[in-house]
């Protein structure tokens, strides 16, 4: 059997006929959606739904059915409230490790963070959604040095530690909120359960994909990525091609159209950002 890898991926990412109904369904299916470019990430969600508009995605973000925070890798992602805590618990330590040099450079140490988190919890309490500029003012009043990059790394650390996440926008400005006020606590996962769940989410939505692809997308070590795959590999098929093992769910593919089809994808779309090896993109 020869795998039509790009066509499988189009189908599994709901870019062909089968569409999803809500932004939360898209984010849940993909696991997380890279979203440092907010406009592009909204486009990516809309492409995978049954006719939702930009306003619909904005509304989902405002009401908190999808959240935006740092996890998986050192960048923003959309994630659902039900998934945010276990994904943070699994992937935040690696992101903190990648940030360690800048933490030291910016003097973002444990005493500074303890004081900063106290300011955040006081400032954002009772749904007092605040922009980064407003948080900077709150830090200044509390005697916390937080300008420029130091403010950015304090806020990112607070996201990674599950103190804050996105709030609804104020006009075009992004705000922050207390995570406990935006996401109801759900049953927590063990570390093994989290590894297994992340592997399932990735390979069901991004497959056919390799273990290396999963490792890069998830931000996990290769050892952790392999452990996650080992726990769920019975749920997937695999195929050796060009010296690489590809894992995927059996999917009934629609017939390819005889005429070419253009897929207008935004920058950072999961169709290409979700893989280490992107050579299949040009074979659609």
Long-range contacts (C-beta under 8 A, 24 or more apart in sequence): 1-239, 2-241, 3-208, 3-239, 3-241, 3-246, 3-248, 4-253, 4-256, 5-208, 5-241, 5-246, 5-280, 5-283, 6-280, 6-281, 6-283, 6-284, 7-253, 7-256, 7-284, 8-207, 8-208, 8-248, 8-251, 8-253, 9-206, 9-207, 9-208, 9-209, 9-271, 9-280, 10-263, 10-271, 10-284, 11-251, 11-253, 11-254, 12-204, 12-205, 12-206, 12-207, 12-248, 12-249, 12-251, 13-48, 13-205, 13-206, 13-270, 13-271, 14-48, 15-47, 15-48, 15-263, 15-271, 16-254, 17-254, 19-48, 19-49, 19-50, 20-48, 20-49, 20-50, 21-49, 21-50, 22-49, 22-52, 22-60, 22-65, 23-49, 23-52, 23-56, 23-57, 23-60, 23-61, 23-65, 23-66, 23-78, 24-60, 24-65, 24-66, 24-80, 25-49, 27-66, 27-78, 27-79, 27-80, 28-80, 28-82, 28-83, 29-201, 29-204, 29-205, 30-201, 30-205, 30-206, 30-270, 30-274, 31-83, 31-87, 31-198, 31-201, 31-202, 31-205, 32-71, 32-72, 32-77, 32-78, 32-79, 32-83, 32-87, 33-77, 33-78, 33-79, 33-270, 34-75, 34-76, 34-77, 34-268, 34-270, 34-273, 35-68, 35-76, 35-77, 35-78, 35-268, 36-75, 36-76, 36-268, 37-266, 37-267, 37-268, 38-68, 38-174, 39-266, 40-266, 40-267, 40-268, 40-269, 41-78, 41-266, 41-268, 43-266, 44-265, 44-266, 44-268, 44-269, 44-270, 45-78, 47-265, 58-169, 61-166, 61-168, 61-169, 62-168, 62-169, 63-168, 64-168, 64-182, 64-183, 67-165, 67-166, 67-182, 67-183, 68-165, 68-166, 68-174, 69-159, 69-164, 69-165, 69-166, 70-95, 70-156, 70-159, 70-160, 71-95, 71-159, 71-160, 72-217, 72-218, 72-219, 73-219, 74-98, 74-99, 74-156, 81-182, 81-183, 81-184, 82-183, 82-186, 84-162, 84-165, 84-179, 84-183, 85-162, 85-179, 85-183, 85-185, 85-186, 85-188, 86-188, 86-189, 86-193, 86-194, 86-197, 87-194, 87-198, 88-160, 88-161, 88-162, 89-162, 89-188, 89-189, 89-191, 89-194, 90-191, 90-194, 90-195, 90-198, 90-220, 91-218, 91-219, 91-220, 92-160, 92-161, 92-162, 94-219, 94-220, 94-221, 95-160, 95-219, 96-157, 96-160, 99-153, 99-156, 99-157, 102-149, 102-153, 103-153, 103-157, 106-149, 106-150, 106-153, 107-150, 108-150, 108-153, 108-154, 108-157, 112-144, 112-154, 113-154, 113-157, 113-158, 113-161, 115-142, 115-144, 116-144, 116-146, 116-154, 116-158, 117-158, 117-161, 117-163, 119-144, 120-158, 120-163, 120-164, 120-176, 120-178, 121-163, 121-178, 124-164, 124-167, 124-176, 124-177, 124-178, 124-181, 125-178, 126-181, 127-167, 127-177, 127-181, 129-167, 129-168, 129-170, 129-175, 129-176, 129-177, 130-167, 130-175, 130-176, 131-170, 131-173, 131-174, 131-175, 131-176, 132-174, 132-176, 133-173, 135-176, 192-227, 192-231, 195-220, 195-224, 195-227, 195-228, 195-231, 196-228, 196-231, 196-232, 198-228, 199-225, 199-228, 199-229, 199-231, 199-232, 200-232, 200-235, 202-274, 203-229, 203-232, 203-236, 203-247, 203-248, 203-249, 204-249, 205-270, 206-270, 206-274, 206-275, 207-236, 207-246, 207-247, 207-248, 207-249, 208-239, 208-246, 208-247, 208-248, 209-246, 209-247, 209-248, 209-274, 209-275, 210-244, 210-245, 210-246, 210-247, 210-276, 210-277, 211-245, 211-247, 212-244, 212-276, 212-277, 213-274, 213-275, 213-276, 213-277, 215-276, 216-275, 216-276, 217-274, 217-275, 217-276, 244-277
